Amino acid sequence: MAIRKIRTEEDAILRKKSRIVENFDEKLWDLLDDMKETMYQAEGVGLAAVQVGILRRVVVIDVGDGLIELVNPEIVERSEEVQHETEGCLSLPGKFGVTERPKSVIVKAQNREGKWCLYKGEGLKARCFCHEIDHLDGILYTSHVIGELESN
């Protein structure tokens, strides 16, 4: 396993759409393991493959209740009820803003072996699912900020 370099806001790759994963092999498993280590080392709660320069639909998330690996994720259900909370991003260090996101979501994704699974997220986990899946479509959280983006 290796710590990978996290791409930052000025890197054009962050605005590109990631490609579907078709091969569930050792190369994918190494990427997932590296992403997990990179996310934990950076003290984040989520990381998309594009953030480490890989245009594949791969995400890792851990909001405090264990690691979730998502391959080819898609949101299949969103609550009508929304939440307004402060959000940040490892690719935009030191910047934060209040975003509007669904209060809960259901995500369909494959695991590292290719098996399809459903995941429910509420609160922070729902925000994290939305944030990371947006990355796979080249969308940064700043497009969801209500009001002003803050820096510290």
Backbone as numpy.savetxt, mean C-alpha at the origin, in Angstrom:
# Nx Ny Nz CAx CAy CAz Cx Cy Cz
17.22 -11.85 2.61 16.38 -10.66 2.61 17.25 -9.42 2.61
16.68 -8.37 2.01 17.44 -7.13 1.89 16.51 -5.94 2.10
17.08 -4.88 2.63 16.36 -3.63 2.74 16.49 -2.93 1.39
15.37 -2.55 0.81 15.38 -1.88 -0.49 15.20 -0.38 -0.31
15.66 0.37 -1.31 15.55 1.83 -1.29 14.10 2.22 -1.59
13.54 3.06 -0.74 12.18 3.55 -0.95 12.24 4.78 -1.85
11.50 4.71 -2.95 11.45 5.81 -3.91 10.65 6.96 -3.31
11.06 8.18 -3.61 10.38 9.35 -3.05 9.64 10.13 -4.14
8.89 11.10 -3.69 7.91 11.84 -4.48 8.39 12.26 -5.86
9.64 12.66 -5.99 10.13 13.15 -7.28 10.39 12.04 -8.29
10.36 10.78 -7.88 10.60 9.65 -8.78 9.34 9.38 -9.61
9.45 9.47 -10.92 8.31 9.30 -11.83 7.67 7.92 -11.74
8.41 6.91 -11.29 7.85 5.56 -11.21 6.62 5.51 -10.30
6.56 6.38 -9.31 5.43 6.38 -8.37 4.12 6.75 -9.04
4.16 7.30 -10.23 2.94 7.70 -10.92 2.60 6.75 -12.07
3.26 5.61 -12.10 3.00 4.61 -13.14 2.11 3.49 -12.59
1.36 2.88 -13.49 0.47 1.78 -13.12 1.27 0.48 -13.08
1.07 -0.28 -12.01 1.78 -1.55 -11.83 1.11 -2.67 -12.61
1.91 -3.67 -13.00 1.43 -4.79 -13.79 1.00 -5.96 -12.90
0.08 -6.74 -13.42 -0.43 -7.93 -12.71 0.68 -8.95 -12.54
0.70 -9.60 -11.40 1.65 -10.68 -11.12 1.07 -11.97 -11.68
1.87 -12.67 -12.46 1.43 -13.95 -13.04 2.24 -15.12 -12.51
3.47 -14.85 -12.08 4.34 -15.93 -11.60 4.47 -15.88 -10.09
4.02 -16.93 -9.45 4.09 -17.04 -7.99 5.27 -17.95 -7.67
6.45 -17.35 -7.73 7.69 -18.10 -7.63 8.62 -17.49 -6.58
9.82 -18.02 -6.53 10.80 -17.57 -5.55 11.14 -16.09 -5.70
11.12 -15.58 -6.93 11.40 -14.16 -7.15 10.33 -13.30 -6.46
9.06 -13.70 -6.56 7.98 -12.98 -5.87 8.16 -13.10 -4.36
8.47 -14.27 -3.88 8.62 -14.48 -2.44 9.76 -13.63 -1.89
10.87 -13.54 -2.63 11.98 -12.68 -2.21 11.55 -11.22 -2.15
10.77 -10.78 -3.16 10.27 -9.41 -3.17 9.40 -9.16 -1.94
8.46 -10.07 -1.65 7.59 -9.91 -0.48 8.41 -9.85 0.81
9.40 -10.73 0.94 10.25 -10.73 2.14 11.03 -9.43 2.27
11.59 -8.95 1.15 12.34 -7.69 1.17 11.44 -6.51 1.51
10.23 -6.51 0.94 9.29 -5.42 1.22 8.90 -5.40 2.69
8.68 -6.58 3.26 8.34 -6.66 4.69 9.47 -6.06 5.53
10.69 -6.47 5.27 11.84 -5.97 6.02 12.01 -4.46 5.83
11.82 -3.99 4.60 11.96 -2.57 4.30 10.90 -1.76 5.04
9.64 -2.24 5.02 8.56 -1.54 5.71 8.82 -1.47 7.20
9.20 -2.58 7.81 9.45 -2.59 9.25 10.64 -1.69 9.61
11.70 -1.73 8.81 12.87 -0.91 9.08 12.53 0.57 9.00
11.62 0.94 8.07 11.22 2.33 7.90 10.09 2.74 8.86
9.64 1.79 9.69 8.57 2.02 10.66 7.28 2.46 10.00
6.96 1.82 8.84 5.71 2.09 8.14 4.68 1.03 8.46
3.46 1.24 7.99 2.38 0.26 8.17 1.97 -0.36 6.84
2.55 0.11 5.76 2.25 -0.46 4.45 3.31 -0.06 3.45
3.45 -0.89 2.41 4.43 -0.61 1.37 3.99 -1.33 0.09
3.99 -0.60 -1.01 3.67 -1.17 -2.32 4.98 -1.39 -3.09
4.98 -2.40 -3.95 6.20 -2.74 -4.70 6.73 -1.56 -5.51
5.83 -0.74 -6.04 6.27 0.41 -6.82 7.14 1.35 -5.97
6.91 1.37 -4.67 7.69 2.24 -3.80 9.14 1.79 -3.67
9.42 0.55 -4.05 10.80 0.07 -4.07 11.25 -0.16 -5.52
10.53 0.47 -6.46 10.95 0.48 -7.85 10.50 -0.71 -8.69
9.56 -1.50 -8.19 9.09 -2.69 -8.92 7.63 -2.47 -9.32
7.37 -2.43 -10.62 6.01 -2.17 -11.11 5.18 -3.46 -11.18
4.94 -4.03 -10.03 4.10 -5.23 -9.89 3.04 -4.95 -8.85
1.89 -5.60 -8.98 0.75 -5.37 -8.07 0.95 -6.20 -6.81
1.83 -5.71 -5.94 2.21 -6.38 -4.71 2.24 -5.36 -3.58
1.66 -5.74 -2.42 1.56 -4.85 -1.26 1.82 -5.66 0.00
2.48 -5.05 0.99 2.55 -5.61 2.34 1.98 -4.57 3.30
1.26 -5.08 4.31 0.61 -4.21 5.30 0.72 -4.85 6.67
0.99 -4.02 7.68 0.90 -4.47 9.07 0.53 -3.26 9.92
-0.74 -3.22 10.32 -1.23 -2.11 11.14 -1.21 -2.47 12.62
-0.47 -3.52 12.96 -0.34 -3.90 14.35 -0.96 -5.23 14.70
-1.64 -5.85 13.73 -2.26 -7.15 14.01 -1.72 -8.26 13.10
-0.49 -8.07 12.62 0.17 -9.10 11.82 0.29 -8.71 10.36
1.27 -9.30 9.72 1.59 -9.00 8.32 0.52 -9.56 7.39
0.14 -8.74 6.41 -0.75 -9.17 5.33 -0.01 -8.93 4.03
0.09 -9.97 3.20 0.70 -9.87 1.88 -0.43 -9.92 0.84
-0.47 -8.93 -0.02 -1.52 -8.85 -1.04 -0.87 -8.85 -2.42
-1.28 -9.80 -3.25 -0.80 -9.86 -4.63 -2.03 -9.68 -5.53
-1.93 -8.78 -6.48 -3.05 -8.45 -7.38 -4.31 -8.04 -6.62
-4.17 -7.14 -5.62 -5.34 -6.77 -4.81 -6.29 -5.85 -5.55
-7.56 -5.97 -5.18 -8.57 -5.03 -5.65 -9.62 -4.86 -4.58
-10.11 -3.65 -4.45 -11.17 -3.37 -3.49 -12.48 -3.78 -4.15
-13.19 -4.71 -3.50 -14.45 -5.20 -4.08 -15.67 -4.61 -3.39
-15.46 -3.99 -2.23 -16.57 -3.35 -1.54 -16.04 -2.22 -0.68
-16.76 -1.07 -0.73 -16.42 0.11 0.08 -17.67 0.53 0.84
-17.49 0.91 2.09 -18.63 1.42 2.84 -18.99 2.81 2.33
-20.25 3.16 2.48 -20.66 4.53 2.15 -20.18 5.49 3.22
-20.05 4.98 4.44 -19.57 5.80 5.54 -18.08 6.07 5.33
-17.66 7.31 5.56 -16.26 7.68 5.34 -15.58 8.06 6.65
-14.27 8.13 6.58 -13.45 8.58 7.71 -12.54 9.70 7.23
-12.25 10.62 8.11 -11.32 11.71 7.84 -10.21 11.60 8.88
-9.04 11.18 8.44 -7.91 10.97 9.36 -6.63 11.47 8.70
-5.62 11.69 9.51 -4.32 12.11 9.01 -3.60 10.92 8.39
-3.03 11.17 7.22 -2.33 10.13 6.48 -0.96 10.64 6.08
0.00 9.74 5.99 1.34 10.05 5.52 1.80 8.94 4.60
3.04 9.00 4.15 3.55 8.00 3.20 5.06 7.92 3.31
5.59 6.70 3.25 7.04 6.52 3.29 7.72 7.18 2.09
6.99 7.36 0.99 7.56 8.00 -0.20 7.47 9.53 -0.16
6.77 10.06 0.83 6.67 11.52 1.01 7.03 11.84 2.46
8.28 11.58 2.85 8.66 11.75 4.25 8.43 13.16 4.76
7.86 13.23 5.98 7.65 14.51 6.62 6.41 15.25 6.19
5.61 14.68 5.29 4.39 15.32 4.82 3.18 14.54 5.31
2.13 15.27 5.70 0.91 14.65 6.22 -0.28 15.47 5.78
-1.44 14.81 5.71 -2.66 15.52 5.39 -3.87 14.69 5.78
-4.95 15.35 6.07 -6.20 14.66 6.39 -6.83 14.22 5.07
-7.16 12.94 5.00 -7.77 12.38 3.79 -9.18 11.90 4.07
-9.93 11.73 2.99 -11.24 11.10 3.08 -11.12 9.72 2.44
-11.44 8.70 3.23 -11.38 7.31 2.79 -12.63 6.59 3.29
-12.99 5.47 2.68 -14.09 4.68 3.22 -13.76 4.20 4.64
-14.78 4.11 5.48 -14.56 3.64 6.85 -14.21 2.15 6.86
-14.75 1.40 5.90 -14.41 -0.03 5.80 -14.38 -0.44 4.33
-13.56 -1.45 4.06 -13.43 -2.00 2.70 -13.28 -3.51 2.78
-13.58 -4.16 1.69 -13.26 -5.58 1.52 -12.35 -5.67 0.30
-11.23 -6.36 0.49 -10.22 -6.50 -0.55 -10.10 -7.97 -0.95
-10.06 -8.19 -2.25 -9.80 -9.52 -2.80 -8.37 -9.50 -3.32
-7.58 -10.50 -2.93 -6.18 -10.54 -3.37 -5.68 -11.98 -3.32
-4.58 -12.21 -4.00 -3.91 -13.50 -3.94 -2.82 -13.45 -2.88
-2.52 -14.62 -2.31 -1.40 -14.71 -1.38 -0.14 -15.11 -2.16
0.94 -15.32 -1.48 2.21 -15.61 -2.16 2.19 -16.91 -2.96
1.24 -17.80 -2.66 1.12 -19.04 -3.42 0.11 -18.93 -4.57
-0.59 -17.80 -4.65 -1.55 -17.58 -5.72 -2.99 -17.85 -5.34
-3.24 -18.25 -4.09 -4.60 -18.52 -3.64 -5.33 -17.21 -3.38
-6.60 -17.13 -3.88 -7.41 -15.94 -3.67 -7.97 -15.91 -2.25
-7.96 -14.72 -1.64 -8.43 -14.53 -0.26 -9.20 -13.22 -0.20
-10.07 -13.10 0.81 -10.77 -11.84 1.09 -10.29 -11.29 2.42
-10.13 -9.98 2.48 -9.69 -9.31 3.70 -10.64 -8.15 3.97
-11.04 -8.01 5.22 -11.87 -6.87 5.61 -11.01 -5.90 6.41
-11.15 -4.64 6.09 -10.41 -3.62 6.82 -11.35 -2.54 7.29
-11.16 -2.12 8.54 -11.90 -1.00 9.10 -10.91 -0.01 9.69
-11.28 1.25 9.71 -10.41 2.26 10.31 -9.06 2.34 9.62
-8.00 2.26 10.41 -6.63 2.36 9.88 -6.37 1.31 8.81
-6.82 0.08 9.01 -6.57 -0.97 8.02 -7.26 -0.64 6.70
-8.48 -0.10 6.74 -9.17 0.29 5.51 -8.39 1.39 4.79
-7.92 2.39 5.56 -7.12 3.47 4.97 -5.86 2.92 4.33
-5.23 2.01 5.01 -3.98 1.43 4.52 -4.22 0.63 3.23
-5.28 -0.19 3.21 -5.61 -0.92 1.99 -5.80 0.05 0.82
-6.59 1.09 1.03 -6.87 2.07 -0.02 -5.59 2.78 -0.47
-4.79 3.21 0.49 -3.55 3.93 0.21 -2.60 3.09 -0.64
-2.37 1.85 -0.21 -1.40 1.00 -0.92 -1.92 0.56 -2.29
-3.21 0.27 -2.39 -3.76 -0.12 -3.70 -3.74 1.07 -4.65
-3.96 2.28 -4.13 -3.80 3.48 -4.97 -2.39 3.55 -5.55
-1.38 3.23 -4.75 0.00 3.24 -5.25 0.14 2.38 -6.50
-0.56 1.24 -6.52 -0.45 0.33 -7.66 -1.02 0.92 -8.94
-1.85 1.96 -8.79 -2.42 2.64 -9.95 -1.77 4.00 -10.19
-0.64 4.25 -9.52 0.10 5.49 -9.72 -0.51 6.70 -9.03
-1.34 6.44 -8.00 -2.03 7.53 -7.29 -1.40 7.70 -5.91
-1.02 8.93 -5.58 -0.49 9.24 -4.26 -1.62 9.73 -3.36
-1.46 9.55 -2.06 -2.51 9.93 -1.11 -2.83 11.41 -1.16
-1.91 12.21 -1.66 -2.13 13.66 -1.71 -3.36 14.02 -2.55
-3.77 13.13 -3.46 -4.97 13.40 -4.26 -6.25 13.25 -3.43
-6.13 12.70 -2.23 -7.28 12.52 -1.34 -7.27 13.49 -0.16
-6.27 14.36 -0.10 -6.14 15.28 1.04 -7.22 16.35 0.98
-7.83 16.54 2.13 -8.84 17.58 2.30 -8.13 18.76 2.96
-8.16 19.91 2.33 -7.48 21.07 2.91 -6.02 21.10 2.51
-5.19 21.46 3.45 -3.76 21.68 3.18 -2.90 20.48 3.55
-1.86 20.24 2.77 -0.84 19.26 3.08 0.10 19.90 4.10
0.43 19.18 5.16 1.29 19.72 6.20 2.67 19.07 6.14
3.68 19.79 6.57 5.05 19.28 6.67 5.53 19.45 8.08
6.41 18.54 8.50 7.03 18.71 9.81 8.50 18.48 9.74
